[in-house]
Amino acid sequence: MFILSKNTASQQVATHYKIKLMGIKNPYQASAGEAMDRYIHEKLFGESVDGECPAYSTDDRQAQRVKRKLRIKYSTSITTGKTRIRLKPCFARYGSDPSTSTEVLAETMPLAICRMALLLIQRDDD
């Protein structure tokens, strides 16, 4: 049986609650949009959003900013590319070791990069 310490359990609940508040239950299936963009802006770039937020999850140029920031902040390689899957033709992957790297699939490249950002932010918060 696996028992969580009180701190670890409360941290997981807090992280789950934050993600749930922004409407994202599963980073692998998160939808592009303002909620995702604001969350990434606040957690990754450390800036509050008082007005319009950059469209990281839908704009290629803004998504590249996220990709660069992930490389710097998490000191890891971020690989992006195309798949042969018709419904989810784009992927983003962090890590270089095939046995330990993590990959997400998405309908667009900006969304794939932002889903990867959500995973890394969540990992950092845990």
N, C-alpha and C positions, 0 to 999 in steps of 0.2 A: 504494500500500500504506500502511496506517495502522499506525504503530508506537507502542506505549505506553511511556512512561518506566517505569523500574523501580518508582518510588514509586507511580505511578498504577496499574500492574498489581497491585502488592501490596495497595493499598487496595481495588481491586475484588475481589480474591480474599478479603480479610478481610470485606468487606461481604457478599459472596455466602455465605461460610462462616457468618456470624452469622445470616443469614436462613435458611439451610439448617438450621442447628442448631435453630431454632424451628419447623421443619417447613413453612416458607412458601417455595415455589419461585418462585411468580409472584404478586406483590401483587394483580394483577387478578383472580385466582381464589382468593385466600386464604380459608380457612374461618373462620367465627366460632368463638371458643372461648378457653380459658384461655391458650394459647400466644400468641395474638395480643394478648390483653388485657395480659398481663405485659410483652410486648415494647413495646407502646405506653406502658405505665405507666413503664417504665424509660427509654426513649429520648425520649419526648415530655415527660413530666412530671419526668424526672430523679430519680425515687424508686425505691429498691429495693423488692422485694416480699418480705416476710418471712412473710406470712400470706395472707389472702384478698385478692384483687385485684378492683377494680371491674370489672364486666362491661360494658366499653365496647362490645364488638361485638354485644351482644344487648339492652342496655337503652337506651331512648330518652333518658332523662335523662343517663346517663353519656356517651352519644355526643355530646350537645350540649356537654358539658364539653370533649371532644376537639375539636369544631368550633371552639369559642371559643379554645382554646389554639393551634390551627393558625393562626387568623386573626392572633393576637398574635405568635406566634413567627416566622411566615414572612411577615408583613406582606402578606398576599394575601387576596383575597376567596374565600370558599368558598360555593358555591351548591349547594343540594340540592333535589331535587324528584322528581316521578314521571315515568316513561316510559310508553309504550304497549306495551312489551314484556312479555308475560305472565309469562315465567319470571324476568325481572330488572326488576321494576317501579320500582326506585329508583336514583337517580344522585347522585353528588357530583362537583363540578367545581371546580378552582381556576384562577384567572386570569379576566380579563374580556375578553380579546381572543380572538375566535373562532378565529383562526389559530394561537394559541399556548397556549390553555388545554388542560388535561388533564382527562379525565372517566373515572370508573369506574362500573360498573353492579353492582347487587347485588339479592339477594332481599329484603333489609330495609334500612331507612334507617340503622340503627346500623352494619350491615356495610359499606354504601357509604362512610360517613364514615371508618370504620376502614381500609378499603382505601386511601382517599385519604391517610390519615395514614401508612400504610406507604410509599406512593410518595414523599411529601414527606420522610420520615425517610431513606429510601434516597438520595434526591437530595442531602440535606444531608450524608450520610456520604460520598458520592462526591466 
